[in-house]
């Protein structure tokens, strides 16, 4: 039995954890991490009826994971219009994005907290015909209860960092018990495949396919708004700092100051990864003396604007399309980086810092194709921005990035085939599992 006793203990606690989960929800609500109007969904209480069709349920952790599913979901519904799709996530930002981006016949709910009473209530209502986990967020009660009801489970777009692997290694019995409940797994890279095999996922149940983000459709944008802003900028050179985190805006602004020495008309667009940080970024701009305008204040840059603070949700496609050069954040601070295929799909050259562990294989391919450039300081970022203000240089990088990003559509094809085959085929007899 070994460490699987820990899983039994966790599930025993989870069965009695309703009061604990309520305190956790209240604490998260106080700091703005929960949506008060939809808090019942976190208790497993649905806010809408179950559709009278076969239902595929996707669980994703947050924004990036859920966005990677959009093209897959669109394709599934296109090929099988008789199905419906439920997407669950756990963050307020991801809920807003999903509510605005999911196609017809797909809808979002918050994932239940991992307390068995909440999980059972959730599954009693939705009764999914297929459950699909993405990346590597493994909640034990949710997984074991789904499996106990005979619902086939898949793991797709799986990615595991070394840090996650090292944490699970000390709970190897738990990991083995959870992973062996999945019928099959599509994993992003060989490293993840090795980690999952070591943690107990049978080798004949996994396949290295690459990332779904390669096959994702380009982020949407409003062409009329792009044309309006381009007209307002009247040919001004523009660069973008996208999905920035605390600590990065200061470095980006230092780079912008250096770049403006050779290009005084240069405009910087800053898009914080978390729009709720807009006030903090605005305060930084104010105290450091920048001439700036703010998107959430319905302000538009003019000839005197040095920085445009684009602190809204769901408009990243617009900024990538408007700016020929994009620095992708989460990479100058030890965050792990963000998806470089988003700017690649919209024709923007890509700059990034050294901290890209979340996408190391993708950045390696982009670098080998001369489609992305590493910067490690405000000085090197400024130099790269100035170099890429040459349209020929930026266009060559953007074209190479598009070639790399567009080569991965078969990843989505493989995922569609796996899901529909599993949905239409009774699951095989389960192998013996640890207790």
N, C-alpha and C positions, 0 to 999 in steps of 0.2 A: 504494500500500500504506500509506504514511503511518504513523500511530501504530498500525495493526493489527499491525505488527511486534512491538509490545510484547506483544500477546496471544500471538503465536507464541512469543516468548521465555518468557512466563509458563508456557505449556503445556509447553515443553521442560523448564523447571525442575520443574514439577509432576510430570512423568513420572519424575523422579529424586528426588523429595522425600520418600520414605518415611522416611529417617532423620531429616530435619528435622522431619517431622510427629510422629514418635515423641518427639523432644525437646520439642516444643511440648506434646504431651499430658502428658508427665511434669511439665512446669512447671505446667500448669493443674491437674493432679491434686494437686500439693503445696499449692496455695492453695485447694483445695476447689471448683474450677470443673468438675470432672469426677466422674463416678460410677465408682468403681473396679470395681464388680461388672459394669458394662456397658461397660467401656472398649473391648472388641472391636468394639462397634457403631460407634465412631468410626473404626475401621480398615476399616469396610465389611463386617465379619463379622456376619451376621444372628444374632439370638438366638432365632429361631423360623422355621418353614418358611413358604414362600410359599403363600397359599391358592390353591385350584384354581378361581379365579373371575377375571373381569376386575378389575384392580386400578388404582385411582386413587391416585396419590401426591401428597400435599400437602407442600410444604416451607415452614416458617415459622421466623422467627428466634428468637422467644422467647415469653414468656407471653402478652402482649397480642395478638400476631399469631395465635397458635394458638387462643386463646379465641374470637376473632372467627370462627373456622371451624366452631365446634361446631354451630350451628344449620344451617349449610349442609351439613355432613356428615350430620346427622340427616335432613335433607330428602332428600339424595341416596339414602341407604339406604332410606328410606321409599318413594321412587318407584321405585327399582331394587334390590330385595332380592337380586338376583343378583350384585351387586358387593361388593367389599371395599375398604377405605380404609386406606392407610398414611399416617401423619403423622410427619414428621421435624422435630426442632428441635435446637438446640445447647446448651441450658442445663439444669442439674439441676432447677431449679424448674419449668420448663415440662414436663419429663418427668413429674414427680410429679403436676402438674395434669392432664396428658393421660391418664395411666394411670388416674386416678380419674374422669375426666369423659367420656371417649370412649364412644359407644354400642357395642352389640354389632356385630360385623363391621367394627370399626375398631380400630386398634392403633397404638402409638407405637414408634418406634426413634430412636436418636440419629442425626443426619446424619453422614455420613462427613466427615473432614477433606478439604480440597480438594487432595489428592494423587492423581494419576491411578490409581496401583495400588489405593488405597482406593476411589475412585469406581467403577472398573471392577468390583471385587469386589462392591460394593453393587448395581450395576445388573445384573451377571450373575445375582445371586440373585433380585432382586425383579422384574425384567422388567416394569416398570409399563406399562399400556396408555395412560395419560395422566399427564402430569406438570404440576403446578400450583404455581407460585411465588406467594407472597403478599407484599404490600408491596414492598420494594425490595432485598432481600438477594440479590445476584447473585454467585454463586461461579463463576468462569470455567470451571474444569475440569468441575464438575458440569453446567453448562449445555451446554458444547460436546460433552461425551461423551454426554449424554442426547440431544441433537439428532443426533449422528452415528449413533445407533442407530435413527433414524426415529420416535422417540417424540414424539407431538405435545405441545407445551408451551404453557401459558397463563399469563398474569400477571394475577392478580385482586387486588382491594382495594389496588391500587398507590398508594403515596404516596411522594413524594420531597421532602425538605426542600431549601431553598436551599443549605445547606451540602453536602449530598450531590451536588446538581447541580453545584456549583462544583468539587467534587473530580473528578467524572466528566468535566467539561468539558476538563480537562487530559489526559484519556485518551479523547478523543472517538471515535477509531478503534476502541478496545476496546469502548466502550459501544455504538457502532453495530453492530459485529459480533455482540455478545451479544443486543442487543434485537431484531435482525432475525430471530433464531431463534425468536421467539415467534409463534405463530399469531394470537393476539389478546390484547388487554389490556383489563380493566375498571379504570378509575382513579377515585380518590376525588374529585378536584376539578379545576377548570380549570387551576390552577397546575401540578399534577403533569402534566397532559396536555401543557401547553406545554413543560415541562422534557423530557419523554420524546420529544416530536417533535424538539426541538432536538438531542437526543442521538442521533437516528437511527431511532426507531420510526416506521414509516410511519403517516400520519394515518388511513388507511383500516383500520388494524388496532387502533384504540383507541376506547373509548367512555367518557365520563364518566358514572358510575352513582351516585356517592356511596359511603359506607363500609358495609361489611358489618356493622360494629358497630351500625349503626342497626337492622338486621334481626335481631340476635342475641336469643335467648331470655334472659329474666332469669336472673341468677345463681341457682343453687339454694341452698336453706337448709333447715335442719331446723326445722320448725314447732314440734315438741315442745320443742326447745332454746330457740327464741325465746320461747315461752310461759313456760318455766321461768325464764329470765333476766328477762323482763318482770315476772313475779310477784315475783322476788327484789328487783327495783329498786323495786317498790311505788309506781309513779307518779313516780319521780324524773325530772327533766328530763335528757335525754341528747343529746350531740352527738358526731360522729365525725370523726376525722382519718384519712383513708384513703390508703393507698399513699404514705406519707411517706418522704422521703429525708433523708440526713444534712444537718443544718442546719435542717431544717423543724421537727423535734420541739421544739427550743428556742423557736422563734417561736410554735408552737402552744401550748406550755405558758405562755408569757407571755400569750397571748390568753386562755387558760383562767383564769389568775389574775385578769385584769381582769374577765372575765365573771362570775366567782364573787362579786365584790363586790356585784353586784346580785342574784345567784342562788346563795346559798351551797350549795345541795343539788345543783348542777349536776355531772354526771358526764361525763368525757371518755373516749372509747374511742380508743386509738391503734393503728392497724394499719400497721406498717412495710411498705413495698413489698417488701423482701427480708427474710423472716422470720429469716434468719441474723443480722440486726442486732439481734435481740431483746435480747441481752446488753448491747450498747452503749446501747440506749434504757433498759433497766432501770437501768444505772449512772447515766445522766443523771437519772432519776427519783429514785434513791436519794440522789445527791449534792445535789440541789436541794430535798430535803425533802418530796416528795409522798407522800401515803398512796396506795399503789397495790397492785394484785394482777395476777397474770400468768396468761394463758390456758394457756401450756405447762406451768405448775406445777399445773394443774388447780384453780386458785383462782377463786372467784366473788366479785364485788363485793358489799359490804354497805353499810349506811347511812353508814359512815365513809370508804368508798373514794372518792378524788377522781379517780383515773385507772385505767382498765382497759387493760393492755397485751395486745392480742390478736395475739400473734406466731406465728400458725399459718398453714398453707397451706390454701387452698380454702374458707375460711369468710367471705369478704368479703360474700357475699350475706346472711348472717345479720346482719352488723353494719349493712349498709345498710337492712335491713328493721327493725332494732331502733331505729335512730336517725332521727328526723324531719329532722335537719339534718346534712349531710355536707360537710366540706371535702375536696376531691379534691387530693391531693398531687402532687408533682413540678412544682408551679406557683409556689411561693414561692421556690424556688431555680431556676436556669436549667437545668431538666431537659427541659421541653417539655410537661409535663402528662400526664394519664392519661384514660382513657375516661369521659366524663361520662354516657354512656347507662346505665352500670351502676347508679348511684344513681337515675337517672330512672326506670328500669324497675321499681324497688322502692319508689317512693313517698317518696324522700328529697329535700328541697330541696338545691340545689347551690351551694356557695361555691368559689371558686378564686382563685389568685394570678395575676399578670400573665404568667407564662412558660408559655404554652399553644400553642407553635408546632406541636406534633404534632397538635393538634385545633382549630386556629384557626377554621376554617370552621364546625365544629360549635358551638363556644362562641359564635361570632357569632350563629348562629341561635337558640341558647338565650337569649342576652342580649336579642335583639330580641323574643323571646316572653316576656320577664320571667320566665324559667325558671332563670336562674343569675345570680349576683352576684359581681362582682370585688372582691377585698380585696387590699390591698397591704402591710399591716403588721399586727403583733399588735393594735394599737389598732383598726384597721378590722375585723379578723376578730372581735374581741371584741364590737364594736358590732353586727355582722351576726348573730352567734350570739344575743345578747340579744334583738334584734328578732325573730328567727325562733323564739324560744321561745314567741311568741304563736302558738297552733295555727292560727289563721286565716291568718296570713302564710305560715307554712311550707306549709300545705296548698295555698294558691294557687300558690306556686312549684312545688311537687311536681307538681301537676296539669298545669301548663303544660309542665313538662319531660317528663312522660309523653306528652303530645300530640305533642311534637316527636320523641321517640325512637320512638314507635310508627308514625310515618308512613313509615318507611324499609324496611318489610318487602319492598317490591318489589325492593330491591337484591339480596336473597337469591334471589328468584324469577328475576331475570335471570341470576344466577350459575349457578343450577341448570340453566336452559335452555342456557346456553353450554357447560357441562361435558358434559351428556348429548348435546348435538348434536355436539360435537367427538369424544366417545368413540365415537359411532355412525357418524361420517362419516370416510372416509379423508382424511388431510390433503392440502391442495392442493400442487402442485409447488412446491418451495422456490424463492424468488427468488435470483439470484446474490448472494453475500455477500462481503464483504472477506475476504481470507485471514487 
